[in-house]
Amino acid sequence: MNPPINTRAIYLAVIVAIALVSAGIYFYTRATVPPDEVLDSLPIETKKPQAESADRGVSIRGGEIVQKDEEGRVLWRVKADGDMTYDDKADVVEGVNIEFEINRRGKPSIGIKAPSFKADYAAQLVTFPQGVTGKLLDAPGNFSAQHLEYQLTTAKLIGTGGVRFQRGHYSAGADQLVVDINNPEVRMHGNVNLTRRQ
Amino acid sequence: MKAPTAEMPARLERVIVVLAVAAAAIVLLISVGLAVGQQSKATRTAIVEADDLVINLDKDTWEFTGKCRLNINAGHTAQMSAPRMSVQFSKKMDQILQLTAYGPVKFHVVTKANEEGIRRDISVSAQKQAVYREAAQTVEIIGAAEANITTLGVQGEAAHIVGDKITANLKTSQIFVDKPQMKIETPLED
């Protein structure tokens, strides 16, 4: 004689199967949606620079430089995880593994992460020579470029080399990207293409 | 009032099991709905190409200039070209609400095959502007609009339509013309 079929076990098996399929579909759907914000926030910590001896200038490890205008408002600040070197003869600061923050009217406007930077006070130019990622701090949007310059006289960021600007699900690429700090505007030039991120 | 019997807990248990199965089925249906919705968004793509782009971050306006091209891929292939295009996105920035192209505008689409397997090649031009709406999959071409429609695979069959406004519905592969003037050419049979 066959053993009686346990109906409760069948119901439970059906529920478990449906729950597993539902969970699978839910996680698959979640996986296809890109995150709104790709970059993490860029917290700036204040640390006292620790000067080390150097052949020329001053070498600082784990320091922060804050640049202010005549009215005492912060223009930009940079924090380095690696070495930061100040060459007093050339009037140049260089740093490795940096987080750079640009302020607009005293408020954080743009955060930049880059493997290195160079601030040339005489030329009024900050250069990020490779693999730059940036984040707008007062509006949604991220950008990336192979090379980035911050012109202090014009308050413009100019990116070149595979530049991309991302907002929400859309991403625009071009040959050149210009972020105007004073007029909150992003301009892209040459071979512009706008695509939806899948 | 009925006295409690051994049958009652068994019935109650059966009701609970049925309710649980129904709840699980609802969850499954919602998941499938979400997945289908996601996929339909993913398969409908619009790509804009241009020489320059200006994004006003305060007003959230995206203005393309210089040899602007819109490529729409949603089962059919459609292209639009104009000197200037302005894009308005949804608040979540997950969809193009409206793309306005400023004239002179050219629009070209090869429709999906209909029930008889017939596809049509439609070329529309206008002097003023064209408006593309992604959700509705429509293109409105405004200002002395002219359309040339040819049936692919049928030699010599063509139509030339002139109107104030021509609306192409990319979902249904239909063309609507305001104040039309139409000329149809069909080949004579021997």
Interface residues (C-beta under 8 A of the other chain):
Chain A: R8 Y11 V14 I15 I18 A19 V21 S22 I25 Y26 Y28 T29 T32 V33 D36 L136 A139 P140 G141 F165 R167 G168 H169 Y170 A172 A174 P184 E185 V186 R187 M188 H189 G190 N191 V192 N193 L194 T195 R196 Q198
Chain B: E13 V17 A20 V21 A24 A25 V27 L28 S31 V32 L34 A35 Q38 A42 T45 A46 I47 V48 E49 A50 D51 D52 L53 V54 I55 N56 L57 D58 W62 F64 V87 F89 K92 M93 D94 Q95
